[in-house]
């Protein structure tokens, strides 16, 4: 184990014992606010300390078992025990590493996914539709719900733009790595000579902020237009000006919503998306100078990002951020996104741990 992580763990264990002593003190119990804060800190570090104590006990057993290897009569038995102890050590170190990583409080939030066609014209729009279906299927597998916010249909199928909200615990934590450029290589439906074309779609994933955290937007900074919905939804939707377009003048961000029959509901949805988009852009600008952020696999949702290539002729999908290539494109488009998301999350955690080990305490 890295020496700096070991020092961090020793510090946490000492702090854990110190808090335990304070919590049993009558004066601490009488001070409700102080008692509550200590209790929260105690719970926050308890798992890490528990794993560390088990790790220390396991290390002691490893040293003891290694000495038994010198005894020829029990060599084979000691060798087997040592193998099991080393396996246990690796599992405990993995649990310690994960527990040390402070999780992003936004990971448990719902999220918005915005899919836009980019280069490639009609083929890009068609692929946007396939990406939309992929995320819907993934959400279904996770037991999440999907709410359509806005869509602009392509001329030959798919979408020029579509925004959906994924509603489910942990949605943003799993999907936040999807932001960026998604490139498709295949023979388009409109291609008559059988040539492979390359098209791209841009995806932006934004957390849905809780009401108390939503960006406060001044009415004077908004330009609100109403228009007639062009999407499906019945006679009422298509014959009244219920669709909403909101322009945030200071940033130039534009959000549309036409899914609901009610103009008020469409406005509320559009404002929620606008708040999340402004928040995401602020976070991106704030972290632009951070070396960790530049390399942490979180895309910006900009055209310049290149997350993945979806190669249909070879049934191949490549995530360029972690140099991962899988020949499971068909399965992934069916919603089995964890084939890609899990390795990315592991790499993300490894980078954060590497950063943690650089901090000398």
C-alpha angles and dihedrals in degrees: 000000000000111000094230093051088048090054090049090053093049089051091051092049091052090047090048091054091046092053091047089057092048093049091057091053115103093220090056092051091052092055098071097187094048091044091051093049092048091048091053092050090046092054092044095058100029096093093048092049092046091053090046092053090050089047092053092049090049091050089054090052091049091055091047093048093049089060090055090061087078090065107086093199095062099024096114093046092048090047091055091047091050091052091053092046092052090050089051090048092054092049092049092048090051091051090047092050093051093046091051092058109091105226120230107254087219092062092086094053130103114254145209120231117201116192118189130180111236126169119006104054115223093005090057090053091049090051090049087060091052092049089050090054090047092056092045090053091047090051090050090053089052093048092245127140127236125215121191112226104173139343136185110195123225121238093245100030135293121058139295084204135355132175122196133175118225110209115199143096110281095010096132093043091059099037103039091092091063095078113113142045122339115193126200126199118192145103105285121229088242094052112107099183099052096246121155113242130195119223133169140213127195121222128193121187117196130179116242101238120224113250093256091053099044116123111259106239120194117226090227088062092058132085109196123194128181124207142164116278116247096192134086119282110113136278095301094055093047098047103045133064094247098131117099132210117189123190118195100213099202094054102023091232113154124199128182131192127181104150098101127067090223118079089209092055091048090050092050091050092047092050090050091053091045092052091050092047093050090047092050092050091049091052091048093052092045092055100039092105094048113106090206093054092048090057102029098099095245107131123214096223089245128135091245092065116091111194105159148001119215107201109189101184090059097033083235131147123187127192103204095195094068099019091243119157123185130178092214102095092134092053093046093051087053087064103271092131094147087082084073104024097055096056090046092051090049091051090047091052091047091054091049090049091049088053090048092052090055090064107093111208 
